[in-house]
C-alpha cells in the first residue's frame, strides 16, 4: 500500500510543488517578496541583529559535525523516551513523530539546535537512505501471489482516495486563500510520506531556483509547509481515523 501511495502521490505532489514554486519565484523576481508574519517582523526588528542563538555562540573549533550529530542523537533519544509515555497515555495518538517535531521546533527556537542539523552533521543523505530502506523492508515478506491478490483492490482504494482528496481540498483551499499548487503539494505529500515529500520538494526547488537566495526563499515558504502538513496528516489525523475504522471492523 505504501509503495502504491507513492506512485500516486509523488507525481501529483511534484506537479503541485513545482506550480507553487514557479508562482512564488515569479513574484520574488518581480520584487513582490512575501513578507513574514507582521508580529514576527516586529519582534525581529526589536531584537539586535548581532544576537545569536546559543548553538551559534559555540567556538568554531567545537562547533563541528560531531557536535551536531550528538545533539540530534540526544534530542532524538529524549523525544523517544517522552513518546513512550505520551503514546501509552493517549493510546498511540501522540507518538514519536509528533513528539519529535514538537521537540525539534522547541529546541530550534531555544537556540539549542541548528538549522538543518543533519546536513551540518554530514549525515542527511545517509539517514534518508536508511529511512527509505526501512520503509521498503516489508517487501521481503510478500509473496508474488499475495502481491497479485492485493494490488488491484489496494490500487482502486488509493486512486479513489486521491481523487477525493483533490476534489475536496482544492476548492476548500481556494476559499481559505491557499493556492491550488500548495494544496496539492501538502495534501498529496501525505500520500508520499516522509522522507519522500522532503526529497521531492528539494528536487523541485533545486530545478526551479537559480541561486541560493531563491532556494532558501522556497524552502521557507514551500518545504516547511509540505513537511509539517505531511506530519500532521500522517501522524495525527491518520492515527485518529484508523483508530475509528479499526473499532468498526
ABEGO torsion letter per residue (X at the ends): XAAAAAAAAAAAAAAAAAAAAAAAAAAAAAGBBBBBBAAAAAAAAABBAABBBAAAABBAAABBAAAAAAAAAAAAAAAAAAAAAAAAAAGGABBAAAAAAAAAAAAAAAGABBBGAAAAAGAAAAAAAAAAAAAAAAAAABBAAAAAAAAAAAAAAAAAAAAAAAAAAAAAAAAAGBBAAAAAAAAAAAAAEOAAAAAAAAAAAAAABABAAAAAAAAAAAAAAAAAAAAAAAAAAAAAAAAAAAAAX
